[in-house]
Amino acid sequence: MAQAFSGILMSTVASRLVPAALSLLTIPLYTRLIGLESYGIIGFYASLHSLMTLLDFGLGVTVSRRLIFDRAQGKGPRKADPSALPSKLSISLL
């Protein structure tokens, strides 16, 4: 059991470290090919995308899980409550 856990732990660590190391190693190649300014713009939008993904708070996963659960229970799609629209829009804009 401990050996299986250590194998899972090592594969998890490797799956996180390898992409990070590759991204750090390819920075000089990208800057030579597209220039510093273009790489800065790409980096800005990549950071913005990461921030938006972080601020999702798992909403996409929760909605997907709920839809799958409802479909498994044989329920159809629910009707939206129009009175909740302003509050949902204000939360999504934050």
Helices and strands as residue ranges (DSSP letters): H 2-34, H 36-54, H 59-72, G 82-84, H 85-93
